[in-house]
Amino acid sequence: MGPHQLLCEVAAGQDGMVTLAQALRAGLTRGQVRQLCRSGRWRRLLRGCFVPDAEVSDSTLRRARVRAAVVGLGPGAFAVLDTALELHGIAGLRRSPLVHVSVPVDRPRPQRALAPWLVVHQVTVASGDITEVAGVRATSSLRTVSDVILRVDRYPAVSVLDSALNQGRITPAQLAVIPSLIGGRRGAVAARGHLVEADGRAQSPLETRARLRCVDGRVPPDTLQLEVRDDDGYLLGVGDLGWRAARVIAEADGRDAHGTAEAAFADRRRQNRLVNAGWTILRFTWQDTLHPACIPHTVREAIAAAHRR
């Protein structure tokens, strides 16, 4: 097996990247590595970190940059904030091209930009705040969520909390200790208000945003993930947001969960069953959440119509 093939196999197990030390052990020289980068066959990420395939996908390049940032900044570096959130698979923030990594506070922080996509922090952490996710050091789920909600507005903060709870990245018991973890930090007062609104039943940031629009519009749902059954107990469907007295259900139609033909057919069959059982079904998209009055107005009209029947 030649050096290039060997390094491609190594990269496959390291999010698409290899280090200079690994290239040298595989039999390449420093001059050969420089030539591979100059020719465009390899891509240099940071000093000593490379992608040995110029045709990698955007998602692979993203993962390679995250790993390279942690590896390239030396011992003790770890992913933080949005990047740590991404590693843990917690949704709620708009994807940023930036990679956020911290170096230990007892080491000097780089004074020059190492790459346009890299932001270097110095975060003070306690014992237990650091974990490893798929081989990459990062702040723990609890520490990451605590840090992020201090820095973002209400809608993304609650979306992050909902996602972390829904996926089991943090538990309700851990949620309860976050106020003590963020006490005295900038943004803590607002963040404590966001914690009160967290609900792990929400299955996507779109559901969270739709719920918050209804709360702000004074038509909050009385339940989430509402199960509707017929007289024999057969499950007709599950609604994202429900107003039981009016028999109104609101569905948050995200592209990931509802974007395929199979999902569309399943949605229609489920909607037909629910409508035949006397329920009003409303459907909202991300675009609807951008207009504060859109969702609550539509819900209010549906509830009023139900009461007139």
C-alpha positions in Angstrom: 0.0 0.0 0.0 1.5 3.4 -1.0 1.7 6.4 1.3 -1.2 8.2 -0.3 -3.6 5.3 0.0 -2.5 4.7 3.5 -3.0 8.3 4.5 -6.5 8.3 2.9 -7.4 5.4 5.1 -6.0 7.2 8.1 -8.0 10.3 7.2 -11.2 8.3 6.9 -10.9 7.5 10.6 -10.1 11.1 11.5 -12.9 13.1 10.0 -11.0 13.4 6.7 -7.7 14.9 8.0 -4.1 13.8 8.7 -1.2 15.4 10.5 2.3 16.1 9.2 3.7 13.5 11.7 1.4 10.9 10.2 2.5 11.8 6.7 6.1 11.5 7.6 5.6 8.1 9.3 3.8 6.9 6.1 6.9 7.7 4.1 6.4 11.1 2.7 8.9 13.9 3.1 8.2 17.5 4.1 9.0 18.6 0.6 6.5 16.1 -0.8 3.8 17.3 1.5 4.5 20.9 0.4 4.3 19.9 -3.2 1.0 18.1 -2.7 -0.4 21.2 -1.2 1.0 23.5 -4.0 -0.4 21.2 -6.7 -3.9 21.3 -5.1 -4.0 17.5 -4.4 -3.9 18.2 -0.7 -5.5 21.0 1.3 -3.7 22.6 4.2 -6.0 23.4 7.1 -3.6 24.6 9.8 0.1 24.2 10.4 0.7 20.5 10.5 -2.9 19.5 9.6 -4.0 18.5 6.1 -6.9 17.0 4.1 -5.3 14.5 1.6 -8.2 14.8 -0.8 -9.1 18.0 -2.5 -12.5 16.7 -3.6 -14.0 16.2 -0.1 -17.6 17.2 0.6 -18.4 20.4 2.5 -19.5 18.3 5.5 -16.3 16.3 5.6 -14.2 19.5 5.3 -16.2 21.0 8.2 -15.5 18.0 10.4 -11.8 18.0 9.3 -11.5 21.7 10.3 -12.9 21.0 13.7 -10.6 18.2 14.4 -7.6 20.1 12.9 -8.3 23.1 15.1 -8.3 21.0 18.3 -5.2 19.0 17.2 -3.4 21.9 15.7 -3.7 24.1 18.8 -1.8 21.6 20.9 -2.3 19.7 24.1 -5.2 20.9 26.2 -7.2 22.5 23.4 -10.9 21.7 23.2 -14.0 22.7 21.1 -16.4 25.2 22.7 -19.7 27.1 22.1 -21.3 26.5 18.7 -18.7 24.0 17.7 -19.1 21.9 20.8 -22.9 22.1 20.4 -22.4 20.8 16.8 -20.2 17.9 18.0 -22.8 16.9 20.5 -25.5 16.9 17.9 -27.6 19.5 19.7 -29.7 21.7 17.3 -31.0 25.2 17.7 -28.4 27.5 16.3 -27.9 28.6 12.7 -24.9 26.8 11.3 -21.8 29.1 11.3 -18.7 28.5 9.2 -16.6 29.5 12.2 -14.9 26.9 14.4 -14.6 27.8 18.1 -11.8 26.3 20.1 -10.3 27.1 23.5 -6.7 26.8 24.6 -5.9 26.4 28.3 -5.8 29.6 30.3 -2.2 29.0 31.4 -1.0 29.1 27.8 -0.7 32.2 25.6 -3.5 32.6 23.1 -2.3 33.0 19.5 -1.9 36.7 18.7 -2.5 36.3 15.0 -5.3 34.7 13.0 -4.4 31.1 12.2 -7.2 30.7 9.7 -10.2 32.8 8.7 -12.6 30.2 9.9 -11.0 29.7 13.4 -11.8 31.6 16.6 -9.5 30.9 19.5 -10.8 31.4 23.1 -9.5 30.9 26.5 -12.2 29.4 28.6 -11.8 28.6 32.3 -13.2 25.1 32.9 -13.7 23.0 36.0 -13.1 19.3 36.5 -15.7 17.3 34.5 -16.4 20.1 32.0 -14.3 18.4 29.3 -15.3 15.3 27.4 -14.5 13.6 24.2 -16.9 13.4 21.3 -16.0 11.1 18.4 -12.3 11.5 19.4 -12.4 15.3 19.7 -12.1 17.1 23.0 -15.0 19.4 23.7 -16.9 20.9 26.6 -19.5 18.6 28.0 -23.1 18.9 26.9 -24.1 20.6 30.1 -21.2 23.1 30.1 -21.8 23.7 26.3 -25.5 24.4 26.7 -24.8 26.6 29.8 -22.2 28.7 27.8 -24.3 29.0 24.7 -27.6 30.2 26.2 -25.7 33.1 27.8 -24.7 34.4 24.4 -27.8 34.1 22.2 -31.3 35.5 22.2 -34.4 33.8 23.5 -35.6 31.8 20.5 -32.3 30.1 19.8 -31.6 29.7 23.5 -34.9 27.8 24.1 -34.4 25.8 20.9 -31.0 24.7 22.2 -32.4 23.7 25.5 -35.3 21.9 24.0 -33.0 19.9 21.6 -30.6 19.0 24.4 -33.4 17.7 26.5 -35.2 15.9 23.7 -32.1 14.0 22.7 -31.1 13.2 26.2 -27.9 15.3 26.0 -28.9 16.8 29.3 -31.4 15.6 31.8 -34.2 17.6 33.6 -32.1 17.3 36.8 -29.1 18.9 35.0 -31.3 21.6 33.6 -32.3 22.5 37.2 -28.6 23.1 38.1 -27.8 25.4 35.2 -28.8 28.6 37.1 -26.1 27.8 39.7 -23.6 27.2 36.9 -24.2 30.5 35.2 -24.8 32.7 38.3 -22.9 36.0 38.1 -22.0 35.6 34.4 -23.0 38.1 31.8 -26.4 37.2 30.3 -27.4 35.1 33.3 -30.6 37.0 34.1 -32.0 36.6 30.6 -30.8 33.0 30.4 -32.7 32.0 33.6 -35.9 33.2 31.9 -35.0 31.0 28.9 -34.6 28.0 31.2 -38.2 28.3 32.4 -39.5 27.9 28.9 -37.5 24.8 28.0 -39.6 21.7 27.0 -37.9 18.5 25.9 -41.0 17.3 24.1 -40.3 19.7 21.2 -38.7 17.6 18.5 -37.1 20.3 16.4 -36.2 24.0 16.6 -39.1 24.7 14.2 -41.5 23.3 16.8 -39.9 25.4 19.5 -40.2 28.6 17.5 -43.8 27.8 16.6 -44.6 27.3 20.3 -42.9 30.5 21.3 -44.8 32.5 18.7 -48.0 31.1 20.1 -46.9 31.9 23.7 -46.0 35.5 22.6 -49.3 35.8 20.8 -51.3 34.6 23.9 -52.5 31.4 22.4 -50.1 28.9 24.0 -50.7 25.2 23.2 -51.9 23.2 26.2 -49.9 20.2 25.2 -47.1 19.0 22.9 -46.9 15.7 21.0 -50.6 15.2 21.4 -51.7 11.7 20.8 -55.2 11.4 19.2 -56.9 8.0 19.4 -60.3 6.7 18.3 -62.9 5.1 20.5 -61.1 1.7 20.2 -57.8 3.2 21.3 -56.2 3.1 17.9 -53.6 5.9 17.4 -54.8 8.2 14.6 -51.8 10.5 14.8 -49.6 12.7 17.0 -49.8 16.4 16.7 -46.8 18.7 17.4 -48.8 21.4 19.2 -52.3 20.8 20.5 -55.3 22.8 21.8 -57.5 20.0 23.1 -60.7 21.8 24.0 -60.9 23.3 20.5 -59.6 20.1 18.8 -56.9 22.1 17.0 -53.5 20.7 16.1 -50.6 22.7 14.6 -47.9 20.8 12.7 -44.3 22.2 12.2 -43.3 21.1 8.8 -39.5 21.1 8.6 -37.7 20.0 5.4 -35.7 17.3 7.2 -38.7 15.4 8.6 -41.3 16.2 5.9 -39.3 16.8 2.8 -39.5 13.3 1.2 -42.3 11.9 -0.9 -42.8 9.1 1.6 -43.2 11.6 4.4 -45.6 13.7 2.4 -47.8 10.7 1.8 -47.7 9.7 5.5 -48.6 13.2 6.5 -51.6 13.3 4.2 -52.9 9.9 5.4 -52.5 11.0 9.0 -54.1 14.4 8.4 -57.1 12.7 6.7 -57.6 10.5 9.8 -57.5 13.4 12.2 -59.8 15.6 10.1 -62.3 12.8 9.9 -62.1 12.5 13.7 -63.1 16.1 14.0 -59.7 17.8 14.4 -58.6 21.0 12.6 -55.0 20.6 11.3 -52.8 23.7 10.8 -49.4 23.4 9.1 -46.6 25.9 9.6 -43.1 26.2 8.1 -40.0 28.1 9.1 -41.0 31.1 7.0 -44.2 31.4 9.1 -42.1 31.8 12.3 -40.4 34.8 10.9 -43.6 36.9 11.2 -44.6 37.3 14.8 -48.4 37.5 14.2 -48.7 34.8 11.5 -48.9 31.7 13.6 -50.9 33.0 16.6 -53.4 34.8 14.3 -54.0 31.6 12.4 -54.4 29.5 15.6 -56.7 32.0 17.1 -58.9 32.0 14.0 -59.0 28.2 14.0 -60.0 28.1 17.7 -62.7 30.7 17.1 -64.1 28.7 14.2 -64.1 25.5 16.3 -66.2 27.3 19.0 -68.7 28.5 16.4 -69.4 24.9 15.3 
